[in-house]
Amino acid sequence: MAKLVLALFAVAFVPLAQSQPPSQTPVARGGAQQEKRDTKQQSSERGNQPANPRPAAVDQSAANTERAKIQQQGTPASPNSSSQPVVVNVNIPKSDFNWTDLLIAIFTGLLVGVGALQWDVLKSHHAEMHRQAGYIEGLLTQTKTAAEAAKSSAETAALQRQAMDKQTDLMKGQVDLMSEQLNAAMKTLEEVKRQADLMAVPYQTWVDYGKWDSSCRRFEDGPYKFVIFFVVANRTQFPVTLKDAFVEFLPEGRGMAGKRFNFRPDYRLLPGREPVDSMAWDIAKADFAGWESGDLTFTVQINGDLNHTGPLGPCPKEERRFYGTLRCNKRLTIFEEKTLMRADQQQS
């Protein structure tokens, strides 16, 4: 770029460098005085000329020519001239150098330089824009490739979704079929269970408890007693065997301790028999008097487990456990049975 600017400046200043310098012809002294004398002489001659203007003009021209020759040769114009040295008046030509042209040339060179600089900047911008265009074109190509890949992936996903929808429909049909088969199997199982229950009915056994009763008495001269009576009976057609069966009594207040009635190990309970068992506590005379007057009521918590086996094997746990509250006075004895969950909590 610098070389280009220098070349442009050189082109602008070459014409100025080739112009001729002004002539160095010496000028003789006295030229001005000689010129004044010539002017006076010409004025006197024009005053003495006749009225015919044309011959005067010819003579004047010849005189001027002669005077010019004399000035060039350095001799006096006439014999009447003085003895002083004659100085030839020579007109000095003006110089051809023009400062305006120089300034215009410099300004033109500057404009050319600025234009060159602008051209270089535009060229750089063009190259940069071309590079950016290539980069953007590459990005567009990558974007197009990515878009095509995304489109292909979307099409593949759509095909896979269609395949999965078909598989889902197929699996749904299979699930529906399996559900129908399962429902049919459940119905068959329920029917088999019902038939088994019907077949087992004649062989089912259970143990009943109840016929609760209470009393306060005194045996001869002994202590006063509070007695609870109860019955555990087999009301089926087959004998049952009690396994670690018991009935636990937990009186509330009156200083009465809890007691537990344990049946004999492997106690065989025959059908139709209702043996009566009892549990007794010593009480105070005042409690006996309150019982006799009907003002005293004993409250006892009952917790029992009548575990037994029969022709069909051991009985279920929920069929052997019981729990409740026994309220006793002289006129009435009532057993209020509670839930089996409450019995399990009491036992634990």
Secondary structure, DSSP 4 states (H G I P E B T S, - for coil): -HHHHHHHHHHHHHHHHTSPPPP-----TTHHHHHHHHHHHHHHHHHHS-S-HHHHHHHHHHHHHHHHHHHHHT--SSTTS-SSPP----PPPPP---HHHHHHHHHHHHHHHHHHHHHHHHHHHHHHHHHHHHHHHHHHHHHHHHHHHHHHHHHHHHHHHHHHHHHHHHHHHHHHHHHHHHHHHHHHHHHHHHHHHHHHGGG---EEEEEEEEEEEE-TTS-EEEEEEEEEEE-SSS-EEESS-EEEEEE-STTPPPEEEEPPTTEEE-BT---EEEEEEEE-HHHHHHHHHT---EEEEEEEE--EEETTEEPPGGGTEEEEEEEE-SS-EEEEE--HHHHHHHH-
